[in-house]
Structures are given as C-alpha cells and as structure tokens.
Amino acid sequence: MTIMPLGGAVPTTTSTAPAASLPTDQMGRDTFLKLMVAQLRNQDPMNPQDSAEFLAQTAQFTSLEKLDAVAQQTSQALAAQMAFGASTLAGRSVTYLGEDGVTEVSGIVDTVRFTATGPVLSVGGADVPISSVTAVALQEQATA
C-alpha cells in the first residue's frame, strides 16, 4: 500500500501483513490507531490538524473502549446472577410453558444444568430453559 503525503514528499511504502485472527473489537482499535497515525503523518505542515479536534477524537475512542468494558462486565454479572438464581430452583416446584408455548406444565426441579445458552432445568425428565419458567413455588410437603 502506498501513502502519498501532502506537500509533494517522497511516497512512503508500508506493508500490510494479514491480520492474525484478532477479535473484532481489536480490529476496530487497530484500524482507528492506523487511521490516526496516517492522518498525523500526512497532514500539511503549513496547516496542521486542530489539536482540539485530535483530543476530541481521542476522547471519543477512550469513551467507546470504556463503554465496551462496562457492557462486558454487565453481561458477566447478568450471567452470574442467572446461574445463582437458577441454582436455587433445585427441589422447588415450577410452572413453565410446554413445547407448544401455550400449555402450562408444573413439576419439581430435579437438577439444574448450565449451558452456553443459559441455565436449563430438569423437571420430571424434561429439559426446561429458564426463560420458559412462569412461576416458582416451594415444593408441597407430603402429609403423613
């Protein structure tokens, strides 16, 4: 890739090696930094970029990184909260929507499994995603 600096200077050649399978958020950061360096390298020395605009761009980039970090932490906290809440359902009676999405079915939670898509309850041999649960009650005690 050849970059032509402003002001008629000699072209600078930079090699662009293929990216080594970076996560998509890393590609965004790398792209931003490459563009910023190219912008600084190619600016007109007689009319440099406004420093306030440069600082504003940097602040926006920093804000975006912080928002991404907050979103990741919130997602992790939600997953932990769902796992904790689901684990307390073992031995309780739950009502959930059946496979047709309309019929309500009740039963006692035998076990709780944690999958990539979220907690799954085992109720009488049926796997029930926690999102299908509509009510939770204490297991009724058998009278002797």
C-alpha positions in Angstrom: 0.0 0.0 0.0 1.4 3.4 -1.0 0.6 6.5 1.0 1.1 9.9 -0.7 1.9 12.5 1.9 0.6 16.0 1.3 3.2 18.6 0.2 4.8 16.5 -2.6 7.2 14.5 -0.4 8.5 11.1 -1.5 5.9 8.3 -1.2 6.2 6.1 1.8 5.6 2.4 1.4 4.1 0.4 4.3 3.5 -3.3 4.3 0.2 -4.7 5.4 0.5 -8.2 6.6 -2.6 -10.2 7.0 -4.2 -9.8 10.5 -3.6 -12.8 12.7 -7.2 -13.7 13.7 -7.8 -10.8 16.1 -11.2 -10.4 17.8 -13.5 -7.9 16.1 -13.1 -5.3 18.8 -9.3 -5.4 18.4 -9.7 -4.8 14.6 -11.6 -1.6 15.4 -8.9 -0.4 17.7 -6.1 -1.2 15.3 -8.0 0.5 12.4 -8.6 3.6 14.5 -4.9 3.8 15.5 -3.7 3.2 11.9 -6.0 5.9 10.6 -4.9 8.4 13.3 -1.2 7.7 12.6 -1.8 8.1 8.9 -3.7 11.3 9.5 -0.9 12.8 11.6 1.8 11.5 9.1 0.0 13.0 6.1 -1.1 16.4 7.4 0.0 19.6 5.8 2.9 21.0 7.9 1.8 24.5 7.0 -1.8 23.8 8.2 -1.6 21.2 10.9 -4.7 19.5 12.3 -6.5 21.3 15.0 -5.3 19.9 18.4 -8.8 20.3 19.9 -10.3 18.0 17.2 -7.5 15.5 17.8 -8.2 15.5 21.5 -11.9 15.1 20.8 -11.3 12.1 18.6 -9.1 10.5 21.3 -11.7 11.1 24.0 -14.4 9.5 21.8 -12.2 6.5 21.3 -11.5 6.2 25.0 -15.2 6.5 25.8 -16.0 3.8 23.4 -13.4 1.5 24.9 -14.8 2.1 28.4 -18.4 1.5 27.3 -17.4 -1.8 25.8 -15.7 -2.8 29.1 -18.9 -1.8 31.0 -21.0 -3.8 28.6 -18.8 -6.9 29.0 -18.9 -6.6 32.8 -22.6 -6.2 32.9 -23.0 -9.3 30.7 -20.8 -11.3 33.0 -22.7 -10.1 36.1 -26.1 -11.0 34.5 -24.8 -14.5 33.6 -23.6 -15.0 37.2 -26.9 -13.7 38.6 -28.9 -16.1 36.3 -26.7 -19.0 37.4 -27.1 -18.2 41.1 -30.9 -17.8 40.7 -31.2 -21.0 38.7 -29.2 -23.0 41.3 -31.8 -22.1 44.0 -34.6 -23.7 42.0 -33.4 -27.3 42.7 -36.1 -29.0 44.7 -38.8 -26.3 44.0 -42.0 -26.6 42.1 -42.0 -24.7 38.8 -44.6 -23.9 36.2 -43.4 -23.5 32.7 -44.7 -23.2 29.2 -44.8 -26.6 27.3 -43.3 -27.2 23.9 -46.3 -25.7 22.2 -45.6 -22.4 24.0 -49.2 -22.2 25.4 -49.8 -25.1 27.7 -48.6 -24.6 31.3 -46.9 -27.6 32.9 -45.8 -28.0 36.5 -43.2 -30.2 38.2 -40.4 -30.4 40.7 -36.9 -29.3 39.5 -34.6 -32.3 39.8 -31.4 -30.8 38.6 -30.0 -27.6 37.1 -27.5 -27.6 34.2 -25.5 -24.7 33.0 -25.1 -24.5 29.2 -23.7 -21.8 26.9 -27.2 -20.6 26.2 -28.1 -20.3 29.9 -29.4 -22.4 32.7 -31.6 -25.5 31.9 -33.8 -27.1 34.5 -34.6 -30.8 34.5 -38.2 -31.2 35.5 -39.5 -34.8 35.5 -37.0 -35.8 32.8 -37.9 -32.8 30.6 -35.3 -30.1 29.8 -36.7 -26.7 30.5 -34.9 -23.4 29.6 -35.1 -21.0 32.5 -36.7 -18.5 30.1 -39.8 -20.8 29.9 -40.5 -20.7 33.7 -43.6 -18.7 34.5 -43.9 -19.4 38.3 -41.9 -20.9 41.2 -43.3 -22.3 44.4 -42.0 -24.2 47.4 -42.4 -28.0 47.0 -45.6 -29.1 48.7 -44.8 -31.2 51.8 -46.4 -34.6 51.7 -48.8 -35.1 54.6 -48.3 -38.3 56.6 
